[in-house]
Amino acid sequence: MSRLPEAGRGEPIEVRAGTRTCASATPQSFSWRERQYDVAAVLDHWVESGPWWRRFSGGEAIVQLHWWRVETRPGRESSAAPGGVFDLCWDEAANRWVLARVHD
């Protein structure tokens, strides 16, 4: 497994999740390093609270990390992205998607 930095510190990615790009919708595809990856299957989904020191900030709600372990299908063109298993994370505090892990 190739491990990128922890959630929120992974590589930023663009995620298409239905018609929305938010954590409540299942990712359908994502772009990483100038390649498009289509999600073939969602293998797992879970939600974590952030570190305890980030949970409350001036009375704000608990920080949530929304995780999606997805399997992608290989592209049909020779320059297309290969298939694989990836952990995508929506970090509410940073208001962004990151690629947190790439499984070999």
N, C-alpha and C positions, 0 to 999 in steps of 0.2 A: 504494500500500500504506500503510495506517495502521499506524504502529509504536508499540506500547506499550513500556514500559520492558523492559530485558533480562530474560531468563529468571530466574525466581525473584523478580523485581521487577515482574512483570506484575500484572494484576488477578486476584485469587483467583476461582476458579470451582468449581462442583461438577460432577464428571464421573461418569457411570454407564458402567461398562465391564464388560459382562456382569453377573455377580453380584458382582463385586469392584470396588473403586475403587483400583486400584493400577496401576503403570506396565506390568506384564506383560500386561495385558489390553487389547484394542483398545477405544478409546472408542466408545460407541454413541450417547451424547447428553451434552449439558452445559447448564448454566444460567449465564446471564450477563446482568446488568442486568435481572433479573426476567423474562427470556424463556427459553424452552426451545428448544434447537437439537438436531435429530436429525441424526446423521451419515449421509449418503447414501453416501460413499466415503472411504476412506483413500487419500490421494494419495501420502504418503511417511511413513516412520518411520525415525528414527535415534537414536543414543545418543551423547552427548558426555560427556567428563570435564569437571568444573568447572575453574575457574581453578587454576593450579598451587599457589597458596598455600592453597587449600581442600582439596587432594587428601588431605593427611594431617593428622589431628588426634589426637594422642596414640595413634598406631598404628592408627587406624581406617581403614576401607577408603576407596577413592577415591570422591569424590562423583560421582554420575551425574546427568545431565539426560536425560530420555527425551522425545523430541519426536515429535509426531504432527501432520502437516499433513492436515487433513480438509476435506471439502466437505459443506456442509449443504444440505438441501432446504428450500424455502420451506414454511411452515406453511399449512394449508388455511383457517384462520380469518383474518379481517381484522386481528386484533390479534396474529397469530402472527409469529414471527421470520422475517425474509427469509433466503433462501439465501445462501451465501457460502463463502469459503475462509478457514480459521483455523489458526493454529499454536498447539497446546496443548502445555504442557510440565509433566511431572511432575518436581519438584525433590526429590530424595531427602533433601538436607540439611534443607530446610524442611518435608519431609513434607506437601507440598501440590501441587495442580494450579494452574496459572496460565494465563491467556490471554496469550500473548506477542505475537502479531501478528494483525492483521486485514488480509487482502488485498482490495484494491478490484477 
